Amino acid sequence: MIKRICLVVKHKDDRPAAAARKILEHLKDRGAMVHLGPVEPEDEAIVVLGGDGTLLHVAGQAFRADLPVLGINAGGLGFLTEVHLDEMEEALDALLEGTFLLDQRMVLGVKVKNASSQVRKEYLALNEAVITKGALSRIIQINSWVNETFLTAYRGDGLIISTATGSTGYNLSAGGPIMYPSLEAIVLTPICPFALSSRPLILPGQSLIKIQVEETAEEVCLDVDGQAGLHLEKADEIEICKMPGYLKLIKSPHRDYFTILREKLGWTRGVSYPERGKNK
């Protein structure tokens, strides 16, 4: 039985605030101790009310504390916040009773090292790490290595290093593949590449990826999960690899990944569900 819960709420409009009050009342009526974020050492689970951005904001804390996360969608397009508002009481009861099902998602560790190999910054990425040039900058060259072997030099507007979880995010917008979220894989997707031969590349999840930007006279930035940004300096090296362990996401009680995919990408519009085996 789970008794102590951290509630993280998106505060940009009234809809999440009203739902948050219902969540607090529902959990307290069932004897749970609930507090608004940030996460505390005594917490046993995290409930996120908002969109995917809200969940990404707390994902690193949840991963480090090894806590299950229940995402309730009160935002827009939500692949991580699976539970609808009209299902939240059922999902909350399953959380308290410990009868929920978990998805385990791979998390990337991102290190930025300077010319002396000292670590400048460290991040965790559930979705992706993105290297991009400034709005008025020229094409940049991004040199890449996989497991200490030189891969290629990407020339263009940038590069996305994405997990399977993040494949439906920026990666998808840049023409990258959709990957089933439990896959332990990393996809490199160039952003507006200069060469038409530059294509997305899927690598094993255990790969060690190293990145160096050839020219940083112009503005070049590293963005991680849309939550953290860093201006890259000359001779910086970015090192990316899978972290030990997984982020634990609580699954929706009513829809699987393919249902969510159809709903979020609009694949159901004007399409009736076929009966399996009807054309045999």
N, C-alpha and C positions, 0 to 999 in steps of 0.2 A: 504493500500500500504506500502510495506517495502522499506525503503530508505537507511538504513545504515547497512552494512554487513561486518562481519569479515571473512576473507579468511585464512584458515589454510592449508598449503601445505606440503606434504612429499618431502624432499629434497635429496633423495638418488640417483636419476637418472634424466635423461633429459626429460623423458616423462611427468611427472607431471609439470615440469617447463614450457614446451611449452603449456600445457593445461591451466596452471594458467594464462598465458598471454592472452589466448583467453577468459577466464572467466572475467578477469579484463576489457578487452575491451568491452565485451558483456554487462556487468553490467553498466559500465560508459556510454556507448552509450545510455542506457535507463534511465540515470539520477540518478543512485544509487551512493552513497558514499561507497567506498570499501577500506579496509586497511588489511594488513597482520597481523596475530595474534601477540600477545595474545588478548583475548577478552577484550573489553573496556565497561564501564558502559552505553555508549550511543548506543551500538549495538542493532539491532533488530532481527538479525538472524546470523547463522554461516554456512559457506560453507566449507566442508572438502574435500580436493582433495588428495587421497592416498588410503590406505587400512584400514582394521579394526583397526590396531594398531594406525594409525594416528587419527582416530575418538575417540578411547578410551583415547588417550592423552588429548583430549579437552572435553571429556564427563562430567567430574566433573565441569568444568567452565560453560558449557552450562546448566547443571542441577541447579547449584546455581543461575544463572542469569535468569532461566526460559526462555531460548531462543530455538527456533526451529533449528534443525540441518539438513542440506542437505548433504548427503554423496555421493560423486562422486568417483567411483572406478578407481584408477590408480595404484592399487597394485596387489596382488595375489588373494587369496581366500577371498571374501568379503561378509559377511552376513549383516553387518551394512551399508556399503557403497553400496547401491542398484543400483544407477544410473550409466549406462555405459557412456563412453566418448561421444559416438555418440548421446546420448539423453540429454546431459547436457544443451544445450541451451533451449530446451523445459522446462526442470525442473527449470532452472533459471528464465525463464519468469513466470512460475507458482508461484515461490517464490515471485517475485516482485509484482505480481498481487494479491497475497493472496489466490490463488485458489488451493493450494496444500492440500493433505490429510495427516493426522498425525497418527503415531503409538505412543502410550504412553507406555514407558518401565519402569518397576520397577527398582529401584536403592537400593542397600544395603548400610547401614552405618556400618563401621567396626571400633571398638574401641579396642585398646590394653591397658589393665590396669596392673599396677604392683602389688606387694604383698600388698601395702597399698591402693589399689583400686583407685589410681590416674591414670588418662589417660596419657599414654606415647605418643600415636599416634592415629590419627583419619584419616580414608580414606573413599572414596566413591567407590563402586564397581558396575559397570554396568554388567560385565560378571561374575566375580568370585573372591573369596578370596581363596588362596591355602596355605596350611601348608605342608612343605616338609622338609625332612632330607637332610643333605649334601651328596655329592656323595660317600664319604667313611664312612659315619655313619652307625651304626647298625639300626635295626628296632626300630621305635619309637612308643610309646603308646600315643594316643590322646583321652583324656576323653571328653565326650560330654554331654551336657544337653539341653533339649528343654522345654521352658517355666518353668524353674527351676526344672524340673524332669529329673533325670539321664537317659540318653538314652543308651549309650554303651561306651566301650573303644575300639577304633580302633587301631589295631596293624599292622604296615606295613610301606610303604614309605611316607605316608602322607594322606591328606584329602582335597577334593575340596568342597567348599560351593558355589554353582552356582545359578544364576537366570535362568529363562527361556530363556532370551536373550543369556546368556553364555552357554546354554546347547549344542550348536553346536561347542563349543571351546574345551578347555582342558577336560571338562566333557565328551564329546563324545569320545575323544581319550582314556580316561580311562575306557570306557565301560558304561558310563552313558546314560540315555535316552534323546532323542530329545523331547523338549517341545515347544509347540506353543508359540511364543515370548510374546504375550500379557497376558499369564497366570501369575497370582500372586502366584508364588510357588517358593520354594527353594529346591534344590536337594543336598543331601550329598552323595558324591561319593568317596569311599576309593581308594587310589592309591596303587596298588600291595599289597592287604591285605594278612596278614599271614594266616587268616582263610578263607576258601572257602565260609563260611556262611555270610561273610561280603558283603552286596550288596548295590547298590544305594538306597537311601530312599528319596521320595518326600514328602515335608512338606508344610503346608499352608503358604502363603506369610507373614502372620502376626506373624509367630513364632519368638520367641526370642531364639537365639542359643548362648550357651556359650561353649567355648573350652579351655581346659588346656592340655598342653603337660606334660606327667608324668615325663619324663627325658630329661633335656636340657644340660646335660654334653657334648653331641655331638652337632654338628651344626644343628639347626632347624630354618627355615626361614618362614616368612609370605610374600606372594607375592600377590599384588592386581592388577588385570587387566593387568598384565605384565608391569605395569608402575611404581610401587613402591615396594620396598623390605625392610624388617626389620628383623634383627636377634633377635630371641626371647630369653628372659632371664628367669632364673628359677623363677617360681611362676607367670609368666605372664598369664593373662586371656584374651581371645579374645571374644568380645561380638559382635554379628552380628544380625541386624534386618532391616526390611524394613524402608526406609526413607519416610516421607510424601511427596507427589508430585510425578511427573514422569519426565523422560527425553523424550523430544518431538523429534522424528525422522520423517523426511519428507519421505513419501513413493514414490517409483518409479511410474511414470505414466504408465508404460507398463507391469509390472510383479508383481504378488502377491507372498506371502511367499512360497507357494508350488512350484511355478515355480523356484524361487531362490534356494529352497532346491534341486530340481531335477538337476539344472544346477551345483551347487557347489559340490554336492556329486556324480555327474556323473551317476545319475539314468536314464538319457536319452540315454546313449550309447547303440546303437544297438537295441533300442526299438522304435517302431512306436506308435504314439498316437492312442489308440482305440477309436472308435466311441461309445458314450454313448448309451446304450440300444440296441446295435447291436446283443448281444447274447440272447436277450429276445425272 
